[in-house]
């Protein structure tokens, strides 16, 4: 049995009662095999161990883990589930809407494990290059599928428990984040060759419960050396999450070559308070100076809105 099973049991027991961490009873090997035989697939081993040793459906991200009867739609055929999931993980950061709209009923090669509201689901890939990985999808094609960084279901579920237990400030970004302490996340942000993991590290710093005093400077260094615009955009959000010092450092991005990043930096420089929006005089002065020289109309609009908010 995987050692993570024991750890997950311990972490579930350590959760506060307010979490209402209730899982359905484990499934039997016969029940799992019946599903597999009916659909012509074998479930990833880590997921099978979770089902047989921990539980089936219940406590988990967003609205919780789905039970077996909701893993697939009634219209999903054996051929669809046995067919490879069409996307290879971690090649690049997806952006914008999906390249093609899936049918409203099925993604091939994956089962639904979490319902996230509207037409959003977390899927577990059972066939194809991403087998065993979790992937976020929208059945109406409003965004392109994006993989979680976790290597398998047990790693993904244990990360969820760790985020709860360590007090991440907000779990909204969970699907885009990754595991690790600050040193491990910094190493991924600065050195990982895959932009998907660099962005995940930056996302994690948005809610990290115990950031060091050095973190804003580290994020600034990452911002100035990062080549991928989507990663730079996320670093901006991480800087803004570090408080006023982090927002002061956003002024560096007002010279970014990508207009969307300049616009985002301008908006994030403001702070919402109980008394309204606030833009300190020194940031207002810098923003006004950049506005005078900005040639992109959309960026100028963003800068002016930031100045008008306060």
MOTA-V373220 format. One record per helix or strand of 2 or more residues. SS is the DSSP state (hx for helix, st for strand). FROM is the first residue (numbers start at 1). TO is the last residue. If there is no record, write none. Layout:
{{SS | FROM | TO} {SS | FROM | TO}}
This chain:
{{hx | 3 | 14} {hx | 17 | 19} {hx | 29 | 39} {hx | 45 | 53} {hx | 68 | 70} {hx | 78 | 82} {st | 110 | 117} {st | 120 | 125} {st | 134 | 138} {st | 146 | 147} {hx | 153 | 166} {hx | 174 | 176} {hx | 182 | 191} {hx | 195 | 207} {hx | 215 | 225} {hx | 229 | 240} {hx | 244 | 255} {hx | 259 | 268} {st | 271 | 273} {st | 276 | 278} {hx | 281 | 293} {hx | 297 | 309}}
